[in-house]
Amino acid sequence: MSNHYKIVLADPSPITLIGLAYMIKELPEFEVVLKSTDMHTVMTRIHLTNPDILIVNPLMIDYSKRMMLRDVFRDLPKMKVIALTSVYFENQLLKQYDGIIEINDSLQRIKSTLRQVIRSSRKSGEENDSPMLSDREKEVLVCLSQGKKNNEIADQLNISVHTVITHRKNIIKKTGIKSVAALTVYAILNNLIDEKDIL
């Protein structure tokens, strides 16, 4: 790999930030261009650095937006995002990331993860991007969260049952969430529905 890749680091622990930046300095094709313990600083300065990779501890992303990772960084669609984990996170949350670095990973493992993420971005282009739900898909999701069946949703939204099923498939594909219960949590976290409106 002869290219040069820019990295932004975000973690609440200064020790973790300094240690990871020091390790990445050993990898000549990667350069840390910004590191911060404050997500607001990252969000306001990330466009100035235009990084190839953001390595971020998921704890730094606002709880209500953690399941909408691609929406948080929609202005930087080509940037790859790697989760830096020091505690347990659900698989569903981590599936949104292009890679995972654990707090106790070796330099060799970190290098392997970074290179794999770069390789996958060149192979798949936009394939890994998780498009946001359309307005109609959000309406279907709200109905699902309220416990409505396909035919009830079709009647309420004045669309065919086949169209409802298509929207449901798209919602599952975009969110990676299959169960209605988990989709309901997703809808609550994304302010599409209020908890008190659930039957």
MODELLER restraints for C-alpha pairs under 7 A, 6 or more apart:
rsr = mdl.restraints
at = mdl.atoms
rsr.add(forms.Gaussian(group=physical.xy_distance, feature=features.Distance(at['CA:2:A'], at['CA:29:A']), mean=6.82, stdev=0.5))
rsr.add(forms.Gaussian(group=physical.xy_distance, feature=features.Distance(at['CA:3:A'], at['CA:29:A']), mean=6.24, stdev=0.5))
rsr.add(forms.Gaussian(group=physical.xy_distance, feature=features.Distance(at['CA:4:A'], at['CA:29:A']), mean=4.71, stdev=0.5))
rsr.add(forms.Gaussian(group=physical.xy_distance, feature=features.Distance(at['CA:4:A'], at['CA:30:A']), mean=5.82, stdev=0.5))
rsr.add(forms.Gaussian(group=physical.xy_distance, feature=features.Distance(at['CA:5:A'], at['CA:29:A']), mean=6.12, stdev=0.5))
rsr.add(forms.Gaussian(group=physical.xy_distance, feature=features.Distance(at['CA:5:A'], at['CA:30:A']), mean=4.83, stdev=0.5))
rsr.add(forms.Gaussian(group=physical.xy_distance, feature=features.Distance(at['CA:5:A'], at['CA:31:A']), mean=6.24, stdev=0.5))
rsr.add(forms.Gaussian(group=physical.xy_distance, feature=features.Distance(at['CA:5:A'], at['CA:52:A']), mean=5.85, stdev=0.5))
rsr.add(forms.Gaussian(group=physical.xy_distance, feature=features.Distance(at['CA:6:A'], at['CA:30:A']), mean=5.98, stdev=0.5))
rsr.add(forms.Gaussian(group=physical.xy_distance, feature=features.Distance(at['CA:6:A'], at['CA:31:A']), mean=5.04, stdev=0.5))
rsr.add(forms.Gaussian(group=physical.xy_distance, feature=features.Distance(at['CA:6:A'], at['CA:32:A']), mean=5.95, stdev=0.5))
rsr.add(forms.Gaussian(group=physical.xy_distance, feature=features.Distance(at['CA:6:A'], at['CA:33:A']), mean=6.11, stdev=0.5))
rsr.add(forms.Gaussian(group=physical.xy_distance, feature=features.Distance(at['CA:6:A'], at['CA:51:A']), mean=4.82, stdev=0.5))
rsr.add(forms.Gaussian(group=physical.xy_distance, feature=features.Distance(at['CA:6:A'], at['CA:52:A']), mean=5.29, stdev=0.5))
rsr.add(forms.Gaussian(group=physical.xy_distance, feature=features.Distance(at['CA:6:A'], at['CA:53:A']), mean=6.46, stdev=0.5))
rsr.add(forms.Gaussian(group=physical.xy_distance, feature=features.Distance(at['CA:7:A'], at['CA:30:A']), mean=6.92, stdev=0.5))
rsr.add(forms.Gaussian(group=physical.xy_distance, feature=features.Distance(at['CA:7:A'], at['CA:31:A']), mean=5.87, stdev=0.5))
rsr.add(forms.Gaussian(group=physical.xy_distance, feature=features.Distance(at['CA:7:A'], at['CA:32:A']), mean=4.64, stdev=0.5))
rsr.add(forms.Gaussian(group=physical.xy_distance, feature=features.Distance(at['CA:7:A'], at['CA:33:A']), mean=5.84, stdev=0.5))
rsr.add(forms.Gaussian(group=physical.xy_distance, feature=features.Distance(at['CA:7:A'], at['CA:51:A']), mean=5.43, stdev=0.5))
rsr.add(forms.Gaussian(group=physical.xy_distance, feature=features.Distance(at['CA:7:A'], at['CA:52:A']), mean=6.13, stdev=0.5))
rsr.add(forms.Gaussian(group=physical.xy_distance, feature=features.Distance(at['CA:7:A'], at['CA:53:A']), mean=4.85, stdev=0.5))
rsr.add(forms.Gaussian(group=physical.xy_distance, feature=features.Distance(at['CA:7:A'], at['CA:54:A']), mean=5.71, stdev=0.5))
rsr.add(forms.Gaussian(group=physical.xy_distance, feature=features.Distance(at['CA:8:A'], at['CA:32:A']), mean=5.83, stdev=0.5))
rsr.add(forms.Gaussian(group=physical.xy_distance, feature=features.Distance(at['CA:8:A'], at['CA:33:A']), mean=5.85, stdev=0.5))
rsr.add(forms.Gaussian(group=physical.xy_distance, feature=features.Distance(at['CA:8:A'], at['CA:34:A']), mean=4.81, stdev=0.5))
rsr.add(forms.Gaussian(group=physical.xy_distance, feature=features.Distance(at['CA:8:A'], at['CA:35:A']), mean=5.72, stdev=0.5))
rsr.add(forms.Gaussian(group=physical.xy_distance, feature=features.Distance(at['CA:8:A'], at['CA:51:A']), mean=6.36, stdev=0.5))
rsr.add(forms.Gaussian(group=physical.xy_distance, feature=features.Distance(at['CA:8:A'], at['CA:53:A']), mean=6.44, stdev=0.5))
rsr.add(forms.Gaussian(group=physical.xy_distance, feature=features.Distance(at['CA:8:A'], at['CA:54:A']), mean=4.78, stdev=0.5))
rsr.add(forms.Gaussian(group=physical.xy_distance, feature=features.Distance(at['CA:8:A'], at['CA:55:A']), mean=6.17, stdev=0.5))
rsr.add(forms.Gaussian(group=physical.xy_distance, feature=features.Distance(at['CA:9:A'], at['CA:17:A']), mean=6.82, stdev=0.5))
rsr.add(forms.Gaussian(group=physical.xy_distance, feature=features.Distance(at['CA:9:A'], at['CA:34:A']), mean=6.27, stdev=0.5))
rsr.add(forms.Gaussian(group=physical.xy_distance, feature=features.Distance(at['CA:9:A'], at['CA:35:A']), mean=4.48, stdev=0.5))
rsr.add(forms.Gaussian(group=physical.xy_distance, feature=features.Distance(at['CA:9:A'], at['CA:36:A']), mean=6.43, stdev=0.5))
rsr.add(forms.Gaussian(group=physical.xy_distance, feature=features.Distance(at['CA:9:A'], at['CA:54:A']), mean=6.05, stdev=0.5))
rsr.add(forms.Gaussian(group=physical.xy_distance, feature=features.Distance(at['CA:9:A'], at['CA:55:A']), mean=4.95, stdev=0.5))
rsr.add(forms.Gaussian(group=physical.xy_distance, feature=features.Distance(at['CA:9:A'], at['CA:56:A']), mean=5.97, stdev=0.5))
rsr.add(forms.Gaussian(group=physical.xy_distance, feature=features.Distance(at['CA:10:A'], at['CA:35:A']), mean=5.78, stdev=0.5))
rsr.add(forms.Gaussian(group=physical.xy_distance, feature=features.Distance(at['CA:10:A'], at['CA:36:A']), mean=5.14, stdev=0.5))
rsr.add(forms.Gaussian(group=physical.xy_distance, feature=features.Distance(at['CA:10:A'], at['CA:37:A']), mean=5.77, stdev=0.5))
rsr.add(forms.Gaussian(group=physical.xy_distance, feature=features.Distance(at['CA:10:A'], at['CA:39:A']), mean=6.83, stdev=0.5))
rsr.add(forms.Gaussian(group=physical.xy_distance, feature=features.Distance(at['CA:10:A'], at['CA:55:A']), mean=6.24, stdev=0.5))
rsr.add(forms.Gaussian(group=physical.xy_distance, feature=features.Distance(at['CA:10:A'], at['CA:56:A']), mean=4.63, stdev=0.5))
rsr.add(forms.Gaussian(group=physical.xy_distance, feature=features.Distance(at['CA:10:A'], at['CA:57:A']), mean=6.35, stdev=0.5))
rsr.add(forms.Gaussian(group=physical.xy_distance, feature=features.Distance(at['CA:11:A'], at['CA:17:A']), mean=6.21, stdev=0.5))
rsr.add(forms.Gaussian(group=physical.xy_distance, feature=features.Distance(at['CA:11:A'], at['CA:36:A']), mean=6.65, stdev=0.5))
rsr.add(forms.Gaussian(group=physical.xy_distance, feature=features.Distance(at['CA:11:A'], at['CA:37:A']), mean=5.08, stdev=0.5))
rsr.add(forms.Gaussian(group=physical.xy_distance, feature=features.Distance(at['CA:11:A'], at['CA:56:A']), mean=6.00, stdev=0.5))
rsr.add(forms.Gaussian(group=physical.xy_distance, feature=features.Distance(at['CA:11:A'], at['CA:57:A']), mean=5.23, stdev=0.5))
rsr.add(forms.Gaussian(group=physical.xy_distance, feature=features.Distance(at['CA:11:A'], at['CA:60:A']), mean=6.80, stdev=0.5))
rsr.add(forms.Gaussian(group=physical.xy_distance, feature=features.Distance(at['CA:12:A'], at['CA:37:A']), mean=4.39, stdev=0.5))
rsr.add(forms.Gaussian(group=physical.xy_distance, feature=features.Distance(at['CA:12:A'], at['CA:38:A']), mean=6.82, stdev=0.5))
rsr.add(forms.Gaussian(group=physical.xy_distance, feature=features.Distance(at['CA:12:A'], at['CA:60:A']), mean=6.94, stdev=0.5))
rsr.add(forms.Gaussian(group=physical.xy_distance, feature=features.Distance(at['CA:13:A'], at['CA:37:A']), mean=6.33, stdev=0.5))
rsr.add(forms.Gaussian(group=physical.xy_distance, feature=features.Distance(at['CA:14:A'], at['CA:37:A']), mean=6.43, stdev=0.5))
rsr.add(forms.Gaussian(group=physical.xy_distance, feature=features.Distance(at['CA:17:A'], at['CA:35:A']), mean=6.78, stdev=0.5))
rsr.add(forms.Gaussian(group=physical.xy_distance, feature=features.Distance(at['CA:21:A'], at['CA:32:A']), mean=6.44, stdev=0.5))
rsr.add(forms.Gaussian(group=physical.xy_distance, feature=features.Distance(at['CA:23:A'], at['CA:107:A']), mean=6.35, stdev=0.5))
rsr.add(forms.Gaussian(group=physical.xy_distance, feature=features.Distance(at['CA:24:A'], at['CA:30:A']), mean=6.69, stdev=0.5))
rsr.add(forms.Gaussian(group=physical.xy_distance, feature=features.Distance(at['CA:25:A'], at['CA:31:A']), mean=6.68, stdev=0.5))
rsr.add(forms.Gaussian(group=physical.xy_distance, feature=features.Distance(at['CA:33:A'], at['CA:49:A']), mean=6.71, stdev=0.5))
rsr.add(forms.Gaussian(group=physical.xy_distance, feature=features.Distance(at['CA:36:A'], at['CA:42:A']), mean=6.50, stdev=0.5))
rsr.add(forms.Gaussian(group=physical.xy_distance, feature=features.Distance(at['CA:39:A'], at['CA:60:A']), mean=6.14, stdev=0.5))
rsr.add(forms.Gaussian(group=physical.xy_distance, feature=features.Distance(at['CA:51:A'], at['CA:79:A']), mean=6.42, stdev=0.5))
rsr.add(forms.Gaussian(group=physical.xy_distance, feature=features.Distance(at['CA:52:A'], at['CA:79:A']), mean=4.87, stdev=0.5))
rsr.add(forms.Gaussian(group=physical.xy_distance, feature=features.Distance(at['CA:52:A'], at['CA:80:A']), mean=6.17, stdev=0.5))
rsr.add(forms.Gaussian(group=physical.xy_distance, feature=features.Distance(at['CA:53:A'], at['CA:79:A']), mean=5.44, stdev=0.5))
rsr.add(forms.Gaussian(group=physical.xy_distance, feature=features.Distance(at['CA:53:A'], at['CA:80:A']), mean=4.70, stdev=0.5))
rsr.add(forms.Gaussian(group=physical.xy_distance, feature=features.Distance(at['CA:53:A'], at['CA:81:A']), mean=5.71, stdev=0.5))
rsr.add(forms.Gaussian(group=physical.xy_distance, feature=features.Distance(at['CA:54:A'], at['CA:80:A']), mean=6.26, stdev=0.5))
rsr.add(forms.Gaussian(group=physical.xy_distance, feature=features.Distance(at['CA:54:A'], at['CA:81:A']), mean=4.81, stdev=0.5))
rsr.add(forms.Gaussian(group=physical.xy_distance, feature=features.Distance(at['CA:54:A'], at['CA:82:A']), mean=6.13, stdev=0.5))
rsr.add(forms.Gaussian(group=physical.xy_distance, feature=features.Distance(at['CA:55:A'], at['CA:81:A']), mean=5.93, stdev=0.5))
rsr.add(forms.Gaussian(group=physical.xy_distance, feature=features.Distance(at['CA:55:A'], at['CA:82:A']), mean=4.68, stdev=0.5))
rsr.add(forms.Gaussian(group=physical.xy_distance, feature=features.Distance(at['CA:55:A'], at['CA:83:A']), mean=5.88, stdev=0.5))
rsr.add(forms.Gaussian(group=physical.xy_distance, feature=features.Distance(at['CA:55:A'], at['CA:84:A']), mean=6.10, stdev=0.5))
rsr.add(forms.Gaussian(group=physical.xy_distance, feature=features.Distance(at['CA:56:A'], at['CA:82:A']), mean=6.31, stdev=0.5))
rsr.add(forms.Gaussian(group=physical.xy_distance, feature=features.Distance(at['CA:56:A'], at['CA:83:A']), mean=5.29, stdev=0.5))
rsr.add(forms.Gaussian(group=physical.xy_distance, feature=features.Distance(at['CA:56:A'], at['CA:84:A']), mean=5.38, stdev=0.5))
rsr.add(forms.Gaussian(group=physical.xy_distance, feature=features.Distance(at['CA:57:A'], at['CA:83:A']), mean=5.61, stdev=0.5))
rsr.add(forms.Gaussian(group=physical.xy_distance, feature=features.Distance(at['CA:57:A'], at['CA:84:A']), mean=4.52, stdev=0.5))
rsr.add(forms.Gaussian(group=physical.xy_distance, feature=features.Distance(at['CA:57:A'], at['CA:85:A']), mean=5.85, stdev=0.5))
rsr.add(forms.Gaussian(group=physical.xy_distance, feature=features.Distance(at['CA:58:A'], at['CA:83:A']), mean=6.22, stdev=0.5))
rsr.add(forms.Gaussian(group=physical.xy_distance, feature=features.Distance(at['CA:64:A'], at['CA:189:A']), mean=4.87, stdev=0.5))
rsr.add(forms.Gaussian(group=physical.xy_distance, feature=features.Distance(at['CA:64:A'], at['CA:190:A']), mean=6.21, stdev=0.5))
rsr.add(forms.Gaussian(group=physical.xy_distance, feature=features.Distance(at['CA:65:A'], at['CA:190:A']), mean=6.75, stdev=0.5))
rsr.add(forms.Gaussian(group=physical.xy_distance, feature=features.Distance(at['CA:67:A'], at['CA:93:A']), mean=5.99, stdev=0.5))
rsr.add(forms.Gaussian(group=physical.xy_distance, feature=features.Distance(at['CA:69:A'], at['CA:96:A']), mean=6.55, stdev=0.5))
rsr.add(forms.Gaussian(group=physical.xy_distance, feature=features.Distance(at['CA:70:A'], at['CA:130:A']), mean=6.15, stdev=0.5))
rsr.add(forms.Gaussian(group=physical.xy_distance, feature=features.Distance(at['CA:71:A'], at['CA:132:A']), mean=6.86, stdev=0.5))
rsr.add(forms.Gaussian(group=physical.xy_distance, feature=features.Distance(at['CA:80:A'], at['CA:98:A']), mean=6.10, stdev=0.5))
rsr.add(forms.Gaussian(group=physical.xy_distance, feature=features.Distance(at['CA:81:A'], at['CA:97:A']), mean=5.59, stdev=0.5))
rsr.add(forms.Gaussian(group=physical.xy_distance, feature=features.Distance(at['CA:81:A'], at['CA:98:A']), mean=5.56, stdev=0.5))
rsr.add(forms.Gaussian(group=physical.xy_distance, feature=features.Distance(at['CA:82:A'], at['CA:97:A']), mean=5.56, stdev=0.5))
rsr.add(forms.Gaussian(group=physical.xy_distance, feature=features.Distance(at['CA:82:A'], at['CA:98:A']), mean=5.57, stdev=0.5))
rsr.add(forms.Gaussian(group=physical.xy_distance, feature=features.Distance(at['CA:82:A'], at['CA:99:A']), mean=4.66, stdev=0.5))
rsr.add(forms.Gaussian(group=physical.xy_distance, feature=features.Distance(at['CA:82:A'], at['CA:100:A']), mean=5.32, stdev=0.5))
rsr.add(forms.Gaussian(group=physical.xy_distance, feature=features.Distance(at['CA:82:A'], at['CA:101:A']), mean=6.91, stdev=0.5))
rsr.add(forms.Gaussian(group=physical.xy_distance, feature=features.Distance(at['CA:83:A'], at['CA:97:A']), mean=6.21, stdev=0.5))
rsr.add(forms.Gaussian(group=physical.xy_distance, feature=features.Distance(at['CA:83:A'], at['CA:99:A']), mean=6.37, stdev=0.5))
rsr.add(forms.Gaussian(group=physical.xy_distance, feature=features.Distance(at['CA:83:A'], at['CA:100:A']), mean=4.75, stdev=0.5))
rsr.add(forms.Gaussian(group=physical.xy_distance, feature=features.Distance(at['CA:83:A'], at['CA:101:A']), mean=6.11, stdev=0.5))
rsr.add(forms.Gaussian(group=physical.xy_distance, feature=features.Distance(at['CA:84:A'], at['CA:100:A']), mean=6.09, stdev=0.5))
rsr.add(forms.Gaussian(group=physical.xy_distance, feature=features.Distance(at['CA:84:A'], at['CA:101:A']), mean=4.91, stdev=0.5))
rsr.add(forms.Gaussian(group=physical.xy_distance, feature=features.Distance(at['CA:84:A'], at['CA:102:A']), mean=5.74, stdev=0.5))
rsr.add(forms.Gaussian(group=physical.xy_distance, feature=features.Distance(at['CA:84:A'], at['CA:103:A']), mean=6.78, stdev=0.5))
rsr.add(forms.Gaussian(group=physical.xy_distance, feature=features.Distance(at['CA:85:A'], at['CA:101:A']), mean=6.32, stdev=0.5))
rsr.add(forms.Gaussian(group=physical.xy_distance, feature=features.Distance(at['CA:85:A'], at['CA:102:A']), mean=4.86, stdev=0.5))
rsr.add(forms.Gaussian(group=physical.xy_distance, feature=features.Distance(at['CA:85:A'], at['CA:103:A']), mean=5.89, stdev=0.5))
rsr.add(forms.Gaussian(group=physical.xy_distance, feature=features.Distance(at['CA:86:A'], at['CA:102:A']), mean=6.22, stdev=0.5))
rsr.add(forms.Gaussian(group=physical.xy_distance, feature=features.Distance(at['CA:86:A'], at['CA:103:A']), mean=5.16, stdev=0.5))
rsr.add(forms.Gaussian(group=physical.xy_distance, feature=features.Distance(at['CA:98:A'], at['CA:117:A']), mean=6.28, stdev=0.5))
rsr.add(forms.Gaussian(group=physical.xy_distance, feature=features.Distance(at['CA:99:A'], at['CA:113:A']), mean=6.57, stdev=0.5))
rsr.add(forms.Gaussian(group=physical.xy_distance, feature=features.Distance(at['CA:99:A'], at['CA:117:A']), mean=6.37, stdev=0.5))
rsr.add(forms.Gaussian(group=physical.xy_distance, feature=features.Distance(at['CA:101:A'], at['CA:110:A']), mean=6.47, stdev=0.5))
rsr.add(forms.Gaussian(group=physical.xy_distance, feature=features.Distance(at['CA:130:A'], at['CA:174:A']), mean=5.62, stdev=0.5))
rsr.add(forms.Gaussian(group=physical.xy_distance, feature=features.Distance(at['CA:131:A'], at['CA:174:A']), mean=6.15, stdev=0.5))
rsr.add(forms.Gaussian(group=physical.xy_distance, feature=features.Distance(at['CA:132:A'], at['CA:174:A']), mean=6.99, stdev=0.5))
rsr.add(forms.Gaussian(group=physical.xy_distance, feature=features.Distance(at['CA:133:A'], at['CA:171:A']), mean=6.80, stdev=0.5))
rsr.add(forms.Gaussian(group=physical.xy_distance, feature=features.Distance(at['CA:137:A'], at['CA:167:A']), mean=5.68, stdev=0.5))
rsr.add(forms.Gaussian(group=physical.xy_distance, feature=features.Distance(at['CA:137:A'], at['CA:171:A']), mean=6.53, stdev=0.5))
rsr.add(forms.Gaussian(group=physical.xy_distance, feature=features.Distance(at['CA:140:A'], at['CA:153:A']), mean=6.82, stdev=0.5))
rsr.add(forms.Gaussian(group=physical.xy_distance, feature=features.Distance(at['CA:142:A'], at['CA:187:A']), mean=6.86, stdev=0.5))
rsr.add(forms.Gaussian(group=physical.xy_distance, feature=features.Distance(at['CA:142:A'], at['CA:192:A']), mean=6.65, stdev=0.5))
rsr.add(forms.Gaussian(group=physical.xy_distance, feature=features.Distance(at['CA:142:A'], at['CA:193:A']), mean=6.35, stdev=0.5))
rsr.add(forms.Gaussian(group=physical.xy_distance, feature=features.Distance(at['CA:143:A'], at['CA:153:A']), mean=6.25, stdev=0.5))
rsr.add(forms.Gaussian(group=physical.xy_distance, feature=features.Distance(at['CA:144:A'], at['CA:180:A']), mean=6.82, stdev=0.5))
rsr.add(forms.Gaussian(group=physical.xy_distance, feature=features.Distance(at['CA:145:A'], at['CA:180:A']), mean=6.84, stdev=0.5))
rsr.add(forms.Gaussian(group=physical.xy_distance, feature=features.Distance(at['CA:145:A'], at['CA:183:A']), mean=7.00, stdev=0.5))
rsr.add(forms.Gaussian(group=physical.xy_distance, feature=features.Distance(at['CA:145:A'], at['CA:184:A']), mean=4.70, stdev=0.5))
rsr.add(forms.Gaussian(group=physical.xy_distance, feature=features.Distance(at['CA:145:A'], at['CA:198:A']), mean=6.57, stdev=0.5))
rsr.add(forms.Gaussian(group=physical.xy_distance, feature=features.Distance(at['CA:146:A'], at['CA:198:A']), mean=5.09, stdev=0.5))
rsr.add(forms.Gaussian(group=physical.xy_distance, feature=features.Distance(at['CA:146:A'], at['CA:199:A']), mean=5.77, stdev=0.5))
rsr.add(forms.Gaussian(group=physical.xy_distance, feature=features.Distance(at['CA:147:A'], at['CA:199:A']), mean=6.72, stdev=0.5))
rsr.add(forms.Gaussian(group=physical.xy_distance, feature=features.Distance(at['CA:150:A'], at['CA:161:A']), mean=5.98, stdev=0.5))
rsr.add(forms.Gaussian(group=physical.xy_distance, feature=features.Distance(at['CA:150:A'], at['CA:164:A']), mean=6.30, stdev=0.5))
rsr.add(forms.Gaussian(group=physical.xy_distance, feature=features.Distance(at['CA:151:A'], at['CA:161:A']), mean=5.70, stdev=0.5))
rsr.add(forms.Gaussian(group=physical.xy_distance, feature=features.Distance(at['CA:154:A'], at['CA:160:A']), mean=5.38, stdev=0.5))
rsr.add(forms.Gaussian(group=physical.xy_distance, feature=features.Distance(at['CA:154:A'], at['CA:161:A']), mean=5.33, stdev=0.5))
rsr.add(forms.Gaussian(group=physical.xy_distance, feature=features.Distance(at['CA:154:A'], at['CA:164:A']), mean=6.23, stdev=0.5))
rsr.add(forms.Gaussian(group=physical.xy_distance, feature=features.Distance(at['CA:172:A'], at['CA:178:A']), mean=5.59, stdev=0.5))
rsr.add(forms.Gaussian(group=physical.xy_distance, feature=features.Distance(at['CA:177:A'], at['CA:183:A']), mean=6.23, stdev=0.5))
rsr.add(forms.Gaussian(group=physical.xy_distance, feature=features.Distance(at['CA:187:A'], at['CA:193:A']), mean=5.84, stdev=0.5))
rsr.add(forms.Gaussian(group=physical.xy_distance, feature=features.Distance(at['CA:188:A'], at['CA:194:A']), mean=6.05, stdev=0.5))
rsr.add(forms.Gaussian(group=physical.xy_distance, feature=features.Distance(at['CA:188:A'], at['CA:195:A']), mean=6.43, stdev=0.5))
